[in-house]
Amino acid sequence: MFRGFGKLKIKENNTIGKTNYKWIVFIVALTFFISVLLTLVSDSAMPKVHIGAALFILALIVFAGILFDMVGLAVATATETPFHSMAARKVKGARHAIQLIRHAEKVSILCNDVVGDISGIISGSTTAAIVIRFAIAYGYESVLVSLILTGLVAAFTIGGKAAGKSMALKNANRITYTVALLFYYFDKIRKRGRA
């Protein structure tokens, strides 16, 4: 099946550099603390809020996962060249866009893996909490509610991520620039607060 595979010469992308183990440890710790915090907030809030509000929170969690997945892919596939000419003309956010693209690996890990995966896990636990609420409040069969709600969440998550990936690949530079503008204005506000 793989006969002759060893003869192929495949050039590796060596522009990334060495593995940064401090960054990996930081990401593992960050993921742990964010997931614990969000699970704690989600699990403590779910029994107290109305079912409609709980469904809205679930939709926000799913949307956050889709949005961050799209941003992570857009930054990873964006091209740096157009932003250099923008930076030369001193266009707002151009330098931030260059920094995002130069740190695409870290941006992608934060957006796709940390936020994206955590939102998937939290949406699962939130779905379970909503199913229990439905079963208690309305006496519905919990298995039926669980099947329907889990199916809907999975369908919207996967469908949304598929649409988001398509948008990210087609509009990588535009999405990256939008995120860069947010960082630009955030930096301006932060600098103004220090003055």
N, C-alpha and C positions, 0 to 999 in steps of 0.2 A: 504493500500500500504506500509506504513512504520511500520506496526505492528511488535512489537518485537525489533524495532530499538533502543529503550531506554535501552534494556538489554545488548546491545553490549558494550564491553569494548575496547575502542580505546585509545591507548597510544599516547599522543601528543608529538611532538618534542619540548622539553623545553630547548634546548641548545642555542637557539637564544637570549634569554634574553628579557629585557623590550623594549618597543617601544621607539625609540629615536626620539622625536618630533622635536628637533633641526635639525636632519638630514632630516626629512620630509620637514620642512620649507625651508632648504637649497636647496633640490632637486626641490621643487616647484619654488623657485626664479631662480635657475639655468636654469630650463626648460623654464621659461618665457623669460629670457634674451637671451638664445641661439636661441630659436625659432623666437623671434623678430629680432635678428641680422641676422640670416640666411634668413629669409623671406625678410628683407630689401635688403640684398645683392642679393638674387635671383631675386626679383622683379625689382631692378634697373639694373641688368646686362642683364636680358632676352631680353629687347627691343633693346639692343645695339649689341648683339652677333649674328653671323650667325646661321641659324636654325640647321645646322649640329653640331655646337659647343653647342647649347642649348640642343640638343638630347644627346650629350656626357655628359654634366653636369647632365642631368636627369639620365642617366645610372650610373654615379658616385654616385649620391644620393641614388639610389636604391641599388647599391652594398654596400655602407656604412651601410645601414640599415640591409642588409643580414649578412654582416661580423660581425657587433657588436652584432646582435642577436645570432649568432653562438658562439661568445666569451663569452657572458653572460651566456648562457646555459652550455658551456663547464666548466667554472669556478665553476658554481653551482653544477655540477655533478662530478667534479674531486675528486680524493681521495688524502688525504694529506700524507699517509704513505710512498709511494715511494720517495717523495721529502725529507723526513727526512734522509733517507740513502744517498741521493744525497748531501744534505747539510752537512752531516757528512764527506763526501769525498770532500767537498768544491767545488762542481760542480757549475759553473756559473749559476746564475738565480734560483737556488733551493730555497734559502731563500725568494726570491721574489714570487715564486710560492706558498710557504706556506702562505705568507701574503695575496696573492690573494684569496686563498681558505678559509682562516680564515675570510676574509671580503667578502665572496661570495654574501651575501645579497646586500651589497652596490654596488659591481661590477655588479651584475645582474640588479639592478635598473638603474644604469648609462648606461649600454650597451643596455639592452632590452627596458627599458621604456623611458629613456631620449633620447638617440641617435636613437634607433629603431623607436619610435613613432614620434619623430621630423622629421626624414627622410621620414616617411610616409606622414606626413602633408606637408612638403616642396615639396615632389615629386608630390603631388596633385596640389599645386599652380603652380609649374613649368610646369606641364602638361597643365594646363589651359592657361598659358602664351604662350606655344608653339602652342596650338590650335589656339589662336588668331593670332599669327604670320603666321601660315599656311593659315588661312582664308584671311588675308589681303594680303599676298605676292602672293599667287597662286589662290586666288578666290575660293578655295574649300569650300564646304558646311561645316560649322563649326561643325554641329551636327555629321556628318559622321566622320570627323577627331577626334572629341572628343570621340566618341564611340570606334573607333579603338585604339587610343593612350591610353585611360584610360583602356581599356581591356588588352592591351599589358603590361602596367605598373603593373596592378593588377596581371596578370598571372605570370610575371617575379618575382615580389615581393614575392608572395605566394609560387611559385615553388622554388625560390631561398631559401626562409626561410625554406621550408620543407626539401630541400637537406642539408642546413646548419645545421638544427637540427639533422638530421640523422648523419651527420659527427661529430657534437659536442658530441653526445651520444656515438658514437663508438670510438672517439679519444679525449675524454675529457682531459686526462692528457697531451697528446702531444700538444694540442692547448693551454692549460694553461701554459705549459712550454715555448712555443714559445712567448706568450705574456709576460711571466716573464722575458725571455731573453731580450726583447725590453726594459722593465723597468730597467733591470740590466745595459744595455749599456747606457740608458738615464741617470741613476744615476751616472755612471762613467764619462760621458761627463759633467754633472752638477757639480760634485765634482772637475773635472779638471778645469772648468771655474772659480770656487771660489778660487783656489790656485794661 
